[in-house]
Amino acid sequence: MENFRLVFDFVLEWNGTDNIFWIFYVLNLILSIIAYELGFAKKLPVLKTVIVYILLLIGVYILTIFSTVMRMPSVESLIVINLVLAIYRTRLHFQRKSNKENMPNA
């Protein structure tokens, strides 16, 4: 698992251990929000959206513990998840666009 900690080693080299937990918390939070928006977000009322993001804040805190204390490659995994979801959404967009163009107007 040592070879998969590229981001951890980079952040550790550039910033040291002073604020490493909060740096990873912000990284995990940003990447988790992007993954949520790309793959799972639906139109919700405002209160439900606030609840979802509060739960995301709590979950990312736990994920950051795995990322820093246990040194698991969660940031790298979130990067891969975001790339896969971005490719999926792009292909879906182009497929819907081509289907829309091929349909005859009624």
C-alpha positions, 0 to 999 in steps of 0.5 A: 500500500506504500506505493499508492500514497502519492498525494500523502507523500507530496503533501507531507514533503511540501507542508510537513506534519503541522496541518496535515489533517486539515489539508487532507480534510479539505482535499477529501471534502472537495473531492467528495462534493465533486463526486456527489455532484457528478454521480449522485445529486438530485434536486432536493429541497433546501433543508434536505440538501443542507442535511446531505452536506452536513452528513457529508462533512461528518463522513469526510471527517471519518474518511480523513482519519483513515487517510492520515492516521491509517495512511490509506489512499482515500484521496487517490481513490476519490480522484479515480472516482471523480475521473470515472464519473466525469467520463460517464457524465460526458459520454451520457451528455453526448449520447443524449445530444445525439439522440435528441438530434436523431429524433424527428420533430413531431 
